[in-house]
Amino acid sequence: MGVPKRKVSKARQGERRAHLAISAPPLVECEHCHELKRAHHVCPTCGWYAGREAVVIEPVSPVEGQR
């Protein structure tokens, strides 16, 4: 069983994990409303996916009494 002889420094640990950074998901243009959306997901703006309306999106109206 391998046991480290010395503590691994934070710099070496960071070098090893350099490729683990989180990146933004790739975005594509919606065919229906031309807004940006995630690939292979329903458009959050219009609710269309694969050439048909998959989800009914209701318009949001401002609530009275709130700023």
N, C-alpha and C positions, 0 to 999 in steps of 0.2 A: 504494500500500500504506500503510495507516494505521499510524503508530507513535506510542505514547503520549509526550506531551511531558514528563510528570512521573510519578513513582512513585504508584501507587494506595495510599492509606493502608489500614491494617488495618480501620479503622472503615468505610470505604466498601466494602471488599471483603466485610465481614461483612453490610452492608446488602444487597448484591447476592445473597448466598448465604443469606439469612434463611429462605427457603422450602425449603431443601434438608435440613432436619433429619429425622432418622429417627424414625418414629412406630411404636408397637406395632401388630401386625397385629390386625384386627378378629376377635373371638372370637364364636362362636355356641354354643348348647347342643346337645349330642348328643341325638338322638332316642331312642337306646336306653338310655344310662346317665345322661343329664342332666348330664354333666360339660362343662366348657367345652373347645372344640376350635377349630382354625382352620377357616374356611369352605372347603368343597370339598376337604377332606383326610380321611383315615381317622382315626378317633378313637384317640388313643394309649392310652386307658384300656381300652376294650372291643374295639377292632379292627373296629367296624362302619362301613359307608359305604353310603349310598343304600338303607337298609332291609335290608341283608344283611351277613353276616360276611365281610369282605374279607381280614382278616389274623387268624391265630390268635395271641392274646397269651397267653404262658405266665406263670404267677405266679412272682414272684421270691421265693426263700426265702433267708434269711440264711445265709451260709457260716460253718461252724464254724471257730474259731480267729482270726477277725478281730473287731476291736472295732467 
